Amino acid sequence: MDPTGKIDTTVPHSARVWNFLLGGTDNFPVDRRAGEQVIAVFPGMVDMAQQSRQMLRRVVRYLAGEAGVEQFLDIGTGLPTMDNTHEIAQRLVPHSRIVYVDNDPLVLTHARALLTSTPEGVTDYIEADVHDPGAILAEAARTLDLDRPVALMLMGIMGLVGDFDEARSIVARLMEALPSGSYLALYDGTTADPAYTRAISAYNAGSGAAPYNPRSPEQIARFFDGLDLVDPGVVPVTDWRPDPGHEDAPRVSCSGGLARKP
């Protein structure tokens, strides 16, 4: 079945709105209007999108380099942009295996771009919802060896799960299925900046898209309970191991971290 037939161009989708904020072109007028409404209330939203993406790049570099991780499960990957997880990982470890997970039909239509892999490695795509960790794990096991360490990437996705206890349960279920030596990488928007919180409230009320739920930095930290945090811990994304010369990046209301499963 042609996945493009399932795309609803009358309602904004978070993956496409995020693509617009990152300067991409894989979005529709309804997504651009939703993104422009957020920017009008909170101009710092573009900085947040860009700085959180920079953290993803640094995290994957650390995992594939210093941590020696060769398998990645990237849930809520969104639309392909420059330096996707597999590109960064396979640049350092050509035989890396990456599984992307998303539930947006437009992302599925771009799967060929995501599936481009090094000859030595593997990249796969699963159409699934973060609310169904069992289905994600079952499908991921077709590509990943779940008896060996896996980096679970939940970058900006858990805010789409409204109930905090449910969100924590999903993360715990996913990590429980992964062996010792696996990692959790996660960030989400926070309530630290009232202007950002107001902008997201307006977006949730008026866009018709799935609501996004910023959380306190303390709540973000709870996702890592039972894991060993990698320095510097749970911090604003701009403070997570910034590249030399980028220590003065604009502060944004988005926090995250990286932790290892003992």
Contacts in CASP RR format, 6 or more apart in sequence:
PFRMAT RR
TARGET T0000
AUTHOR 0000-0000-0000
METHOD contacts of the structure
MODEL  1
MDPTGKIDTTVPHSARVWNFLLGGTDNFPVDRRAGEQVIAVFPGMVDMAQ
QSRQMLRRVVRYLAGEAGVEQFLDIGTGLPTMDNTHEIAQRLVPHSRIVY
VDNDPLVLTHARALLTSTPEGVTDYIEADVHDPGAILAEAARTLDLDRPV
ALMLMGIMGLVGDFDEARSIVARLMEALPSGSYLALYDGTTADPAYTRAI
SAYNAGSGAAPYNPRSPEQIARFFDGLDLVDPGVVPVTDWRPDPGHEDAP
RVSCSGGLARKP
3 105 0 8 1.000
3 108 0 8 1.000
3 109 0 8 1.000
3 127 0 8 1.000
4 105 0 8 1.000
4 106 0 8 1.000
4 109 0 8 1.000
5 105 0 8 1.000
6 105 0 8 1.000
7 105 0 8 1.000
7 106 0 8 1.000
7 109 0 8 1.000
9 28 0 8 1.000
9 29 0 8 1.000
9 30 0 8 1.000
10 30 0 8 1.000
11 30 0 8 1.000
11 208 0 8 1.000
11 209 0 8 1.000
12 28 0 8 1.000
12 30 0 8 1.000
12 31 0 8 1.000
12 33 0 8 1.000
12 34 0 8 1.000
12 35 0 8 1.000
12 207 0 8 1.000
12 208 0 8 1.000
12 209 0 8 1.000
13 31 0 8 1.000
13 104 0 8 1.000
13 106 0 8 1.000
13 209 0 8 1.000
13 210 0 8 1.000
14 160 0 8 1.000
14 209 0 8 1.000
14 210 0 8 1.000
14 212 0 8 1.000
15 76 0 8 1.000
15 78 0 8 1.000
15 79 0 8 1.000
15 102 0 8 1.000
15 104 0 8 1.000
15 106 0 8 1.000
15 107 0 8 1.000
16 26 0 8 1.000
16 27 0 8 1.000
16 28 0 8 1.000
16 31 0 8 1.000
16 79 0 8 1.000
16 104 0 8 1.000
16 106 0 8 1.000
17 27 0 8 1.000
17 31 0 8 1.000
17 34 0 8 1.000
17 35 0 8 1.000
17 38 0 8 1.000
17 207 0 8 1.000
17 209 0 8 1.000
18 49 0 8 1.000
18 78 0 8 1.000
18 79 0 8 1.000
19 25 0 8 1.000
19 26 0 8 1.000
19 27 0 8 1.000
19 31 0 8 1.000
19 78 0 8 1.000
19 79 0 8 1.000
19 81 0 8 1.000
20 27 0 8 1.000
20 31 0 8 1.000
20 32 0 8 1.000
20 35 0 8 1.000
21 35 0 8 1.000
21 38 0 8 1.000
21 39 0 8 1.000
21 45 0 8 1.000
21 46 0 8 1.000
21 48 0 8 1.000
21 49 0 8 1.000
22 49 0 8 1.000
22 50 0 8 1.000
22 53 0 8 1.000
22 81 0 8 1.000
24 79 0 8 1.000
24 81 0 8 1.000
26 79 0 8 1.000
26 80 0 8 1.000
26 106 0 8 1.000
26 110 0 8 1.000
27 79 0 8 1.000
34 203 0 8 1.000
34 207 0 8 1.000
34 209 0 8 1.000
35 45 0 8 1.000
35 203 0 8 1.000
37 202 0 8 1.000
37 203 0 8 1.000
37 206 0 8 1.000
37 207 0 8 1.000
38 45 0 8 1.000
38 199 0 8 1.000
38 200 0 8 1.000
38 202 0 8 1.000
38 203 0 8 1.000
39 45 0 8 1.000
39 46 0 8 1.000
41 195 0 8 1.000
41 198 0 8 1.000
41 199 0 8 1.000
41 202 0 8 1.000
42 195 0 8 1.000
42 196 0 8 1.000
42 198 0 8 1.000
42 199 0 8 1.000
44 196 0 8 1.000
44 250 0 8 1.000
44 252 0 8 1.000
45 196 0 8 1.000
45 199 0 8 1.000
47 250 0 8 1.000
47 252 0 8 1.000
48 189 0 8 1.000
48 196 0 8 1.000
48 252 0 8 1.000
48 253 0 8 1.000
48 254 0 8 1.000
51 237 0 8 1.000
51 238 0 8 1.000
51 249 0 8 1.000
51 250 0 8 1.000
51 252 0 8 1.000
51 254 0 8 1.000
52 155 0 8 1.000
52 156 0 8 1.000
52 187 0 8 1.000
52 237 0 8 1.000
52 252 0 8 1.000
52 254 0 8 1.000
53 81 0 8 1.000
54 237 0 8 1.000
54 238 0 8 1.000
54 243 0 8 1.000
54 246 0 8 1.000
54 249 0 8 1.000
55 155 0 8 1.000
55 187 0 8 1.000
55 237 0 8 1.000
55 238 0 8 1.000
55 240 0 8 1.000
55 256 0 8 1.000
56 85 0 8 1.000
56 153 0 8 1.000
56 155 0 8 1.000
56 185 0 8 1.000
57 83 0 8 1.000
57 88 0 8 1.000
58 240 0 8 1.000
58 241 0 8 1.000
58 242 0 8 1.000
58 243 0 8 1.000
59 153 0 8 1.000
59 185 0 8 1.000
59 240 0 8 1.000
59 257 0 8 1.000
59 258 0 8 1.000
60 72 0 8 1.000
60 85 0 8 1.000
60 88 0 8 1.000
60 89 0 8 1.000
60 151 0 8 1.000
60 153 0 8 1.000
61 88 0 8 1.000
61 92 0 8 1.000
62 230 0 8 1.000
62 241 0 8 1.000
62 258 0 8 1.000
63 69 0 8 1.000
63 72 0 8 1.000
63 89 0 8 1.000
63 151 0 8 1.000
63 183 0 8 1.000
63 185 0 8 1.000
63 258 0 8 1.000
64 70 0 8 1.000
64 88 0 8 1.000
64 89 0 8 1.000
64 91 0 8 1.000
64 92 0 8 1.000
64 93 0 8 1.000
64 96 0 8 1.000
65 92 0 8 1.000
65 93 0 8 1.000
67 151 0 8 1.000
67 183 0 8 1.000
67 260 0 8 1.000
68 93 0 8 1.000
69 89 0 8 1.000
69 149 0 8 1.000
69 150 0 8 1.000
69 151 0 8 1.000
69 183 0 8 1.000
70 93 0 8 1.000
70 95 0 8 1.000
70 96 0 8 1.000
70 97 0 8 1.000
70 148 0 8 1.000
70 149 0 8 1.000
71 96 0 8 1.000
71 97 0 8 1.000
71 98 0 8 1.000
71 144 0 8 1.000
71 145 0 8 1.000
71 148 0 8 1.000
71 149 0 8 1.000
71 150 0 8 1.000
71 151 0 8 1.000
72 85 0 8 1.000
72 86 0 8 1.000
72 89 0 8 1.000
72 96 0 8 1.000
72 97 0 8 1.000
72 98 0 8 1.000
72 99 0 8 1.000
72 150 0 8 1.000
72 151 0 8 1.000
72 153 0 8 1.000
73 99 0 8 1.000
73 101 0 8 1.000
73 136 0 8 1.000
73 140 0 8 1.000
73 144 0 8 1.000
73 150 0 8 1.000
73 151 0 8 1.000
73 152 0 8 1.000
73 153 0 8 1.000
73 174 0 8 1.000
74 85 0 8 1.000
74 98 0 8 1.000
74 99 0 8 1.000
74 100 0 8 1.000
74 101 0 8 1.000
74 153 0 8 1.000
74 155 0 8 1.000
75 101 0 8 1.000
75 102 0 8 1.000
75 130 0 8 1.000
75 136 0 8 1.000
75 152 0 8 1.000
75 153 0 8 1.000
75 154 0 8 1.000
75 157 0 8 1.000
75 174 0 8 1.000
76 100 0 8 1.000
76 101 0 8 1.000
76 102 0 8 1.000
76 103 0 8 1.000
76 130 0 8 1.000
76 154 0 8 1.000
76 155 0 8 1.000
76 156 0 8 1.000
76 157 0 8 1.000
77 84 0 8 1.000
77 85 0 8 1.000
77 100 0 8 1.000
77 101 0 8 1.000
77 102 0 8 1.000
77 107 0 8 1.000
77 114 0 8 1.000
77 153 0 8 1.000
78 102 0 8 1.000
78 104 0 8 1.000
78 107 0 8 1.000
79 104 0 8 1.000
79 106 0 8 1.000
79 107 0 8 1.000
79 110 0 8 1.000
80 110 0 8 1.000
80 113 0 8 1.000
80 114 0 8 1.000
84 114 0 8 1.000
85 98 0 8 1.000
85 100 0 8 1.000
85 153 0 8 1.000
86 96 0 8 1.000
86 98 0 8 1.000
86 100 0 8 1.000
86 114 0 8 1.000
86 116 0 8 1.000
86 117 0 8 1.000
86 123 0 8 1.000
89 96 0 8 1.000
89 98 0 8 1.000
90 96 0 8 1.000
90 98 0 8 1.000
90 117 0 8 1.000
90 118 0 8 1.000
90 120 0 8 1.000
90 121 0 8 1.000
90 123 0 8 1.000
94 118 0 8 1.000
94 119 0 8 1.000
94 120 0 8 1.000
94 121 0 8 1.000
95 118 0 8 1.000
95 120 0 8 1.000
95 121 0 8 1.000
96 118 0 8 1.000
96 121 0 8 1.000
97 121 0 8 1.000
97 122 0 8 1.000
97 123 0 8 1.000
97 143 0 8 1.000
97 144 0 8 1.000
97 145 0 8 1.000
98 117 0 8 1.000
98 122 0 8 1.000
98 123 0 8 1.000
98 124 0 8 1.000
99 123 0 8 1.000
99 124 0 8 1.000
99 125 0 8 1.000
99 126 0 8 1.000
99 139 0 8 1.000
99 140 0 8 1.000
99 143 0 8 1.000
99 144 0 8 1.000
100 114 0 8 1.000
100 123 0 8 1.000
100 124 0 8 1.000
100 125 0 8 1.000
100 126 0 8 1.000
101 125 0 8 1.000
101 126 0 8 1.000
101 127 0 8 1.000
101 128 0 8 1.000
101 130 0 8 1.000
101 136 0 8 1.000
101 140 0 8 1.000
102 108 0 8 1.000
102 125 0 8 1.000
102 127 0 8 1.000
102 128 0 8 1.000
103 127 0 8 1.000
103 128 0 8 1.000
103 129 0 8 1.000
103 130 0 8 1.000
105 127 0 8 1.000
107 114 0 8 1.000
107 125 0 8 1.000
108 125 0 8 1.000
108 127 0 8 1.000
111 125 0 8 1.000
114 123 0 8 1.000
114 125 0 8 1.000
115 123 0 8 1.000
115 124 0 8 1.000
115 125 0 8 1.000
116 123 0 8 1.000
117 123 0 8 1.000
122 143 0 8 1.000
124 142 0 8 1.000
124 143 0 8 1.000
126 136 0 8 1.000
126 139 0 8 1.000
126 140 0 8 1.000
128 135 0 8 1.000
128 136 0 8 1.000
128 139 0 8 1.000
129 135 0 8 1.000
130 136 0 8 1.000
130 154 0 8 1.000
130 157 0 8 1.000
130 158 0 8 1.000
130 160 0 8 1.000
130 161 0 8 1.000
130 170 0 8 1.000
131 161 0 8 1.000
131 166 0 8 1.000
131 170 0 8 1.000
133 170 0 8 1.000
133 173 0 8 1.000
133 174 0 8 1.000
133 177 0 8 1.000
134 173 0 8 1.000
136 174 0 8 1.000
137 146 0 8 1.000
137 174 0 8 1.000
137 177 0 8 1.000
140 146 0 8 1.000
144 150 0 8 1.000
146 177 0 8 1.000
146 178 0 8 1.000
146 179 0 8 1.000
147 179 0 8 1.000
148 179 0 8 1.000
149 178 0 8 1.000
149 179 0 8 1.000
149 180 0 8 1.000
149 181 0 8 1.000
149 182 0 8 1.000
149 183 0 8 1.000
150 178 0 8 1.000
150 179 0 8 1.000
150 182 0 8 1.000
150 183 0 8 1.000
151 182 0 8 1.000
151 183 0 8 1.000
151 185 0 8 1.000
152 174 0 8 1.000
152 175 0 8 1.000
152 178 0 8 1.000
152 182 0 8 1.000
152 183 0 8 1.000
152 184 0 8 1.000
152 185 0 8 1.000
153 185 0 8 1.000
153 186 0 8 1.000
154 171 0 8 1.000
154 184 0 8 1.000
154 185 0 8 1.000
154 186 0 8 1.000
154 223 0 8 1.000
155 185 0 8 1.000
155 186 0 8 1.000
155 187 0 8 1.000
156 186 0 8 1.000
156 187 0 8 1.000
156 188 0 8 1.000
156 189 0 8 1.000
156 254 0 8 1.000
157 188 0 8 1.000
158 167 0 8 1.000
158 170 0 8 1.000
158 171 0 8 1.000
158 186 0 8 1.000
158 188 0 8 1.000
158 223 0 8 1.000
159 167 0 8 1.000
159 188 0 8 1.000
159 189 0 8 1.000
159 212 0 8 1.000
159 213 0 8 1.000
159 214 0 8 1.000
159 215 0 8 1.000
160 210 0 8 1.000
160 211 0 8 1.000
160 212 0 8 1.000
160 213 0 8 1.000
161 167 0 8 1.000
161 170 0 8 1.000
161 213 0 8 1.000
162 211 0 8 1.000
162 213 0 8 1.000
164 215 0 8 1.000
164 219 0 8 1.000
167 223 0 8 1.000
168 222 0 8 1.000
168 223 0 8 1.000
168 225 0 8 1.000
171 184 0 8 1.000
171 186 0 8 1.000
171 223 0 8 1.000
175 182 0 8 1.000
175 184 0 8 1.000
175 227 0 8 1.000
175 261 0 8 1.000
178 261 0 8 1.000
179 261 0 8 1.000
180 261 0 8 1.000
180 262 0 8 1.000
181 260 0 8 1.000
181 261 0 8 1.000
181 262 0 8 1.000
182 260 0 8 1.000
182 261 0 8 1.000
183 230 0 8 1.000
183 258 0 8 1.000
183 259 0 8 1.000
183 260 0 8 1.000
183 261 0 8 1.000
184 223 0 8 1.000
184 224 0 8 1.000
184 227 0 8 1.000
184 258 0 8 1.000
184 259 0 8 1.000
184 261 0 8 1.000
185 257 0 8 1.000
185 258 0 8 1.000
186 220 0 8 1.000
186 223 0 8 1.000
186 224 0 8 1.000
186 256 0 8 1.000
186 257 0 8 1.000
187 220 0 8 1.000
187 237 0 8 1.000
187 254 0 8 1.000
187 255 0 8 1.000
187 256 0 8 1.000
187 257 0 8 1.000
188 214 0 8 1.000
188 215 0 8 1.000
188 220 0 8 1.000
188 254 0 8 1.000
188 255 0 8 1.000
188 256 0 8 1.000
189 196 0 8 1.000
189 214 0 8 1.000
189 215 0 8 1.000
189 220 0 8 1.000
189 253 0 8 1.000
189 254 0 8 1.000
189 255 0 8 1.000
190 196 0 8 1.000
190 214 0 8 1.000
190 215 0 8 1.000
190 216 0 8 1.000
190 217 0 8 1.000
190 220 0 8 1.000
190 253 0 8 1.000
190 254 0 8 1.000
190 255 0 8 1.000
191 197 0 8 1.000
191 214 0 8 1.000
191 215 0 8 1.000
191 216 0 8 1.000
191 253 0 8 1.000
192 216 0 8 1.000
192 217 0 8 1.000
192 236 0 8 1.000
192 253 0 8 1.000
192 255 0 8 1.000
193 252 0 8 1.000
193 253 0 8 1.000
196 214 0 8 1.000
196 253 0 8 1.000
197 214 0 8 1.000
197 253 0 8 1.000
200 212 0 8 1.000
200 214 0 8 1.000
203 209 0 8 1.000
203 212 0 8 1.000
204 211 0 8 1.000
204 212 0 8 1.000
214 253 0 8 1.000
217 234 0 8 1.000
217 255 0 8 1.000
220 234 0 8 1.000
220 255 0 8 1.000
220 256 0 8 1.000
221 234 0 8 1.000
224 234 0 8 1.000
224 257 0 8 1.000
224 259 0 8 1.000
226 262 0 8 1.000
227 259 0 8 1.000
227 260 0 8 1.000
227 261 0 8 1.000
227 262 0 8 1.000
228 259 0 8 1.000
228 260 0 8 1.000
228 261 0 8 1.000
228 262 0 8 1.000
229 257 0 8 1.000
229 258 0 8 1.000
229 259 0 8 1.000
230 257 0 8 1.000
230 258 0 8 1.000
230 259 0 8 1.000
230 260 0 8 1.000
232 239 0 8 1.000
232 240 0 8 1.000
232 241 0 8 1.000
233 240 0 8 1.000
233 257 0 8 1.000
233 258 0 8 1.000
233 259 0 8 1.000
234 255 0 8 1.000
234 256 0 8 1.000
234 257 0 8 1.000
235 255 0 8 1.000
235 256 0 8 1.000
235 257 0 8 1.000
236 251 0 8 1.000
236 252 0 8 1.000
236 253 0 8 1.000
236 254 0 8 1.000
236 255 0 8 1.000
236 256 0 8 1.000
237 252 0 8 1.000
237 254 0 8 1.000
237 255 0 8 1.000
237 256 0 8 1.000
238 249 0 8 1.000
238 250 0 8 1.000
238 251 0 8 1.000
238 252 0 8 1.000
240 256 0 8 1.000
240 257 0 8 1.000
240 258 0 8 1.000
242 249 0 8 1.000
END
